[in-house]
Amino acid sequence: MCRGSRRLAEGEFSRRIAQLGGRDNAVTGRDYTAYHQQVVAKELSAVFELEADRMAGITVSPELFAREMQVVMEERRWRTDDRPRAALAEQLYASAFSIHPYRAPVIGWMTDLENLTPDDVRDFHRRWYAPNNAVLVVVGDVEAAEVFRLAQRHFGALPRRALQRRKPQEEP
């Protein structure tokens, strides 16, 4: 999600945030992925434009995907496979949950990473990345009315998507 879109080349998103004097990062948890930027309030419209572009149309080239998967696999080795406590926690979740998605590690099992394809990523993006499945949080020296106006301007035209209904399942 941070590597490019129809409008932005690889790395351009972060370069633009830096040109605005800001910082950006992303984090993935068990229930969410958060993309965050820290910029001065007057640059909010530019950040909204970048985020709307990311939501509307990432690109996933096979070459970039292959490179990124190597990075993710190395991160998995470093954060989990080479750390006994992390490996134990991963096994605990896998044992404690047999149905709930928490049974799978956030970063994925290595076999998942080895077999993931660019089409899998595109399908996931198409299925879940839509304004009606996102929360926009803005804090700082801003006026609420202006934030709403900018959100409508940049995200209002993006199509809603029918979201897959999640069926609650009880653990045995």
C-alpha positions as CSV (number, residue, x, y, z in Angstrom):
1,M,0.0,0.0,0.0
2,C,3.0,2.3,0.4
3,R,4.7,1.5,-2.9
4,G,2.7,3.3,-5.5
5,S,-0.6,4.0,-7.2
6,R,-2.0,4.8,-10.6
7,R,-0.8,8.4,-10.0
8,L,2.2,8.0,-7.9
9,A,5.5,6.1,-8.6
10,E,7.1,3.8,-6.1
11,G,8.2,5.9,-3.0
12,E,6.5,9.0,-4.2
13,F,3.9,9.0,-1.4
14,S,6.5,9.3,1.3
15,R,8.6,11.7,-0.7
16,R,5.6,14.1,-1.0
17,I,4.9,13.8,2.7
18,A,8.5,14.7,3.5
19,Q,8.4,17.6,1.1
20,L,5.4,18.9,3.1
21,G,7.7,18.8,6.1
22,G,5.9,15.7,7.5
23,R,6.4,12.1,8.4
24,D,4.4,9.0,7.5
25,N,4.2,5.4,8.6
26,A,1.9,2.4,8.8
27,V,1.1,-0.3,11.3
28,T,-0.9,-3.4,11.0
29,G,-2.7,-5.0,14.0
30,R,-5.0,-8.0,14.3
31,D,-8.1,-5.9,13.5
32,Y,-6.8,-3.0,11.5
33,T,-4.2,-1.4,9.3
34,A,-3.4,2.3,10.1
35,Y,-1.7,4.7,7.8
36,H,-0.7,7.9,9.5
37,Q,0.9,11.2,8.6
38,Q,2.1,14.0,10.7
39,V,2.0,17.4,8.9
40,V,1.2,20.9,9.7
41,A,-2.5,21.7,9.4
42,K,-2.2,23.8,6.3
43,E,-1.1,20.6,4.4
44,L,-4.1,18.6,5.3
45,S,-5.7,18.8,1.8
46,A,-2.5,17.4,0.2
47,V,-2.5,14.5,2.6
48,F,-6.2,13.7,2.0
49,E,-5.5,13.8,-1.7
50,L,-2.6,11.3,-1.3
51,E,-4.7,9.0,0.9
52,A,-7.7,9.1,-1.4
53,D,-5.4,8.1,-4.3
54,R,-4.0,5.2,-2.2
55,M,-7.5,4.0,-1.4
56,A,-8.7,4.3,-5.0
57,G,-6.0,2.6,-6.9
58,I,-2.8,1.0,-5.8
59,T,-0.6,-0.7,-8.4
60,V,1.0,-4.0,-7.7
61,S,3.7,-4.8,-10.3
62,P,5.1,-8.4,-10.2
63,E,8.6,-7.0,-9.8
64,L,7.8,-4.7,-6.9
65,F,5.6,-7.4,-5.3
66,A,8.5,-9.9,-5.4
67,R,10.9,-7.4,-3.8
68,E,8.4,-6.4,-1.1
69,M,7.6,-10.1,-0.3
70,Q,11.3,-10.6,0.4
71,V,11.3,-7.7,2.8
72,V,8.2,-9.0,4.6
73,M,9.7,-12.5,4.8
74,E,12.9,-11.1,6.3
75,E,10.8,-9.1,8.8
76,R,9.0,-12.2,9.8
77,R,12.2,-14.1,10.3
78,W,13.6,-11.2,12.4
79,R,10.5,-10.5,14.5
80,T,9.2,-14.0,15.0
81,D,11.2,-16.9,13.7
82,D,14.4,-15.7,15.4
83,R,12.8,-14.7,18.7
84,P,11.6,-17.5,20.9
85,R,9.0,-15.4,22.8
86,A,7.5,-14.2,19.6
87,A,7.4,-17.7,18.2
88,L,5.8,-19.0,21.4
89,A,3.1,-16.2,21.3
90,E,2.4,-17.1,17.7
91,Q,1.9,-20.7,18.6
92,L,-0.2,-19.8,21.6
93,Y,-2.6,-17.9,19.3
94,A,-2.6,-20.7,16.8
95,S,-3.5,-23.2,19.5
96,A,-6.0,-21.0,21.4
97,F,-8.1,-20.1,18.4
98,S,-9.2,-22.8,16.0
99,I,-11.8,-20.8,14.1
100,H,-11.3,-17.1,14.8
101,P,-8.9,-15.2,12.4
102,Y,-6.7,-14.4,15.5
103,R,-5.2,-17.9,15.0
104,A,-3.1,-16.6,12.1
105,P,-0.2,-14.2,12.7
106,V,-0.6,-10.6,11.6
107,I,2.4,-10.9,9.3
108,G,1.2,-14.3,8.0
109,W,2.7,-17.8,8.1
110,M,5.8,-18.2,6.0
111,T,4.0,-20.6,3.7
112,D,1.4,-17.9,3.1
113,L,4.0,-15.3,2.2
114,E,5.8,-17.7,-0.1
115,N,2.5,-18.4,-2.0
116,L,0.9,-15.0,-2.0
117,T,0.5,-13.4,-5.5
118,P,0.0,-9.9,-6.8
119,D,-3.6,-10.9,-7.7
120,D,-4.2,-11.9,-4.1
121,V,-3.2,-8.4,-3.0
122,R,-5.3,-6.7,-5.6
123,D,-8.3,-8.8,-4.7
124,F,-7.9,-8.0,-1.0
125,H,-7.6,-4.3,-1.8
126,R,-10.7,-4.3,-4.0
127,R,-12.7,-6.2,-1.4
128,W,-11.8,-4.1,1.7
129,Y,-10.4,-0.7,0.8
130,A,-13.4,1.6,0.4
131,P,-14.6,4.7,2.2
132,N,-17.4,2.8,3.9
133,N,-14.8,0.5,5.5
134,A,-12.4,3.1,6.8
135,V,-12.2,5.5,9.6
136,L,-10.5,8.9,9.1
137,V,-9.0,10.5,12.3
138,V,-7.6,14.0,12.3
139,V,-6.2,15.6,15.4
140,G,-4.5,18.9,15.9
141,D,-5.0,22.5,15.2
142,V,-7.8,22.1,12.7
143,E,-11.4,23.2,12.3
144,A,-13.9,20.4,12.2
145,A,-15.9,22.0,9.4
146,E,-12.8,22.2,7.2
147,V,-11.8,18.6,7.9
148,F,-15.3,17.5,6.9
149,R,-15.2,19.6,3.8
150,L,-11.8,18.2,2.7
151,A,-12.9,14.6,3.5
152,Q,-16.0,15.1,1.3
153,R,-13.9,16.7,-1.5
154,H,-11.3,14.0,-1.6
155,F,-13.1,10.8,-0.5
156,G,-16.7,11.6,-1.4
157,A,-16.5,10.6,-5.0
158,L,-14.8,7.2,-4.2
159,P,-17.4,4.4,-4.6
160,R,-18.7,2.5,-1.7
161,R,-18.3,-1.2,-1.9
162,A,-20.5,-4.0,-0.8
163,L,-18.6,-5.5,2.1
164,Q,-18.4,-9.2,2.8
165,R,-20.6,-10.0,5.8
166,R,-18.6,-11.5,8.6
167,K,-20.3,-14.3,10.4
168,P,-19.5,-14.6,14.1
169,Q,-18.2,-18.0,14.9
170,E,-17.8,-19.4,18.4
171,E,-14.7,-21.2,19.3
172,P,-15.3,-24.9,20.1
